[in-house]
Amino acid sequence: MLILLLQSQAENTAKIKKAGLIDNMQDLLAATALLLVFEGIMPFVRPAMSRQMALLVAKMDDKSLRTGGFISMMAGLLILYFIK
């Protein structure tokens, strides 16, 4: 009887963990979808300005790009910290 109870509990735990993984994957896919939507707004609305911005970014030095990337990552982590 105890063995059946432990097996049932183990199966339930595995199901819960699997469901959590699926939820996390859905969250990741939703976040990726939102990223693509936001990234596509500017080229769709103002393609010429997007092209100019891309040229400006191409001319930036590595330090400036890294600084901008770091600030962007930290802002994203801060937002995640507050919503989770």
CNS distance restraints for C-alpha pairs under 8 A (distance, minus, plus):
assign (resid   1 and name CA) (resid   5 and name CA) 6.31 0.50 0.50
assign (resid   2 and name CA) (resid   6 and name CA) 6.17 0.50 0.50
assign (resid   3 and name CA) (resid   7 and name CA) 6.09 0.50 0.50
assign (resid   4 and name CA) (resid   8 and name CA) 6.04 0.50 0.50
assign (resid   5 and name CA) (resid   9 and name CA) 6.12 0.50 0.50
assign (resid   6 and name CA) (resid  10 and name CA) 6.05 0.50 0.50
assign (resid   7 and name CA) (resid  11 and name CA) 6.13 0.50 0.50
assign (resid   8 and name CA) (resid  12 and name CA) 6.20 0.50 0.50
assign (resid   9 and name CA) (resid  13 and name CA) 6.12 0.50 0.50
assign (resid  10 and name CA) (resid  14 and name CA) 6.17 0.50 0.50
assign (resid  11 and name CA) (resid  15 and name CA) 6.21 0.50 0.50
assign (resid  12 and name CA) (resid  16 and name CA) 6.18 0.50 0.50
assign (resid  13 and name CA) (resid  17 and name CA) 6.16 0.50 0.50
assign (resid  14 and name CA) (resid  18 and name CA) 6.06 0.50 0.50
assign (resid  15 and name CA) (resid  19 and name CA) 6.08 0.50 0.50
assign (resid  16 and name CA) (resid  20 and name CA) 6.18 0.50 0.50
assign (resid  17 and name CA) (resid  21 and name CA) 6.30 0.50 0.50
assign (resid  18 and name CA) (resid  22 and name CA) 6.31 0.50 0.50
assign (resid  19 and name CA) (resid  23 and name CA) 6.18 0.50 0.50
assign (resid  20 and name CA) (resid  24 and name CA) 6.12 0.50 0.50
assign (resid  21 and name CA) (resid  25 and name CA) 6.12 0.50 0.50
assign (resid  22 and name CA) (resid  26 and name CA) 6.14 0.50 0.50
assign (resid  23 and name CA) (resid  27 and name CA) 6.21 0.50 0.50
assign (resid  24 and name CA) (resid  28 and name CA) 6.17 0.50 0.50
assign (resid  25 and name CA) (resid  29 and name CA) 6.09 0.50 0.50
assign (resid  26 and name CA) (resid  30 and name CA) 6.02 0.50 0.50
assign (resid  27 and name CA) (resid  31 and name CA) 6.10 0.50 0.50
assign (resid  28 and name CA) (resid  32 and name CA) 6.15 0.50 0.50
assign (resid  29 and name CA) (resid  33 and name CA) 6.07 0.50 0.50
assign (resid  30 and name CA) (resid  34 and name CA) 6.23 0.50 0.50
assign (resid  31 and name CA) (resid  35 and name CA) 6.18 0.50 0.50
assign (resid  32 and name CA) (resid  36 and name CA) 6.30 0.50 0.50
assign (resid  33 and name CA) (resid  37 and name CA) 6.27 0.50 0.50
assign (resid  34 and name CA) (resid  38 and name CA) 6.13 0.50 0.50
assign (resid  35 and name CA) (resid  39 and name CA) 5.96 0.50 0.50
assign (resid  36 and name CA) (resid  40 and name CA) 6.03 0.50 0.50
assign (resid  37 and name CA) (resid  41 and name CA) 6.40 0.50 0.50
assign (resid  38 and name CA) (resid  42 and name CA) 7.77 0.50 0.50
assign (resid  39 and name CA) (resid  43 and name CA) 7.86 0.50 0.50
assign (resid  40 and name CA) (resid  44 and name CA) 6.12 0.50 0.50
assign (resid  41 and name CA) (resid  45 and name CA) 6.05 0.50 0.50
assign (resid  42 and name CA) (resid  46 and name CA) 5.58 0.50 0.50
assign (resid  42 and name CA) (resid  47 and name CA) 6.91 0.50 0.50
assign (resid  42 and name CA) (resid  50 and name CA) 6.39 0.50 0.50
assign (resid  43 and name CA) (resid  47 and name CA) 4.39 0.50 0.50
assign (resid  43 and name CA) (resid  48 and name CA) 7.80 0.50 0.50
assign (resid  43 and name CA) (resid  49 and name CA) 7.76 0.50 0.50
assign (resid  43 and name CA) (resid  50 and name CA) 5.42 0.50 0.50
assign (resid  43 and name CA) (resid  51 and name CA) 7.97 0.50 0.50
assign (resid  46 and name CA) (resid  50 and name CA) 6.26 0.50 0.50
assign (resid  47 and name CA) (resid  51 and name CA) 6.23 0.50 0.50
assign (resid  48 and name CA) (resid  52 and name CA) 6.37 0.50 0.50
assign (resid  49 and name CA) (resid  53 and name CA) 6.13 0.50 0.50
assign (resid  50 and name CA) (resid  54 and name CA) 6.16 0.50 0.50
assign (resid  51 and name CA) (resid  55 and name CA) 6.32 0.50 0.50
assign (resid  52 and name CA) (resid  56 and name CA) 6.26 0.50 0.50
assign (resid  53 and name CA) (resid  57 and name CA) 6.17 0.50 0.50
assign (resid  54 and name CA) (resid  58 and name CA) 6.14 0.50 0.50
assign (resid  55 and name CA) (resid  59 and name CA) 6.43 0.50 0.50
assign (resid  56 and name CA) (resid  60 and name CA) 6.49 0.50 0.50
assign (resid  57 and name CA) (resid  65 and name CA) 7.77 0.50 0.50
assign (resid  60 and name CA) (resid  64 and name CA) 6.45 0.50 0.50
assign (resid  60 and name CA) (resid  65 and name CA) 6.63 0.50 0.50
assign (resid  61 and name CA) (resid  65 and name CA) 6.50 0.50 0.50
assign (resid  62 and name CA) (resid  66 and name CA) 6.05 0.50 0.50
assign (resid  63 and name CA) (resid  67 and name CA) 6.07 0.50 0.50
assign (resid  64 and name CA) (resid  68 and name CA) 6.14 0.50 0.50
assign (resid  65 and name CA) (resid  69 and name CA) 6.06 0.50 0.50
assign (resid  66 and name CA) (resid  70 and name CA) 5.98 0.50 0.50
assign (resid  67 and name CA) (resid  71 and name CA) 6.17 0.50 0.50
assign (resid  68 and name CA) (resid  72 and name CA) 6.12 0.50 0.50
assign (resid  69 and name CA) (resid  73 and name CA) 6.14 0.50 0.50
assign (resid  70 and name CA) (resid  74 and name CA) 6.14 0.50 0.50
assign (resid  71 and name CA) (resid  75 and name CA) 6.09 0.50 0.50
assign (resid  72 and name CA) (resid  76 and name CA) 6.23 0.50 0.50
assign (resid  73 and name CA) (resid  77 and name CA) 6.16 0.50 0.50
assign (resid  74 and name CA) (resid  78 and name CA) 6.05 0.50 0.50
assign (resid  75 and name CA) (resid  79 and name CA) 6.22 0.50 0.50
assign (resid  76 and name CA) (resid  80 and name CA) 6.19 0.50 0.50
assign (resid  77 and name CA) (resid  81 and name CA) 6.03 0.50 0.50
assign (resid  78 and name CA) (resid  82 and name CA) 6.36 0.50 0.50
assign (resid  79 and name CA) (resid  83 and name CA) 6.26 0.50 0.50
assign (resid  80 and name CA) (resid  84 and name CA) 5.88 0.50 0.50
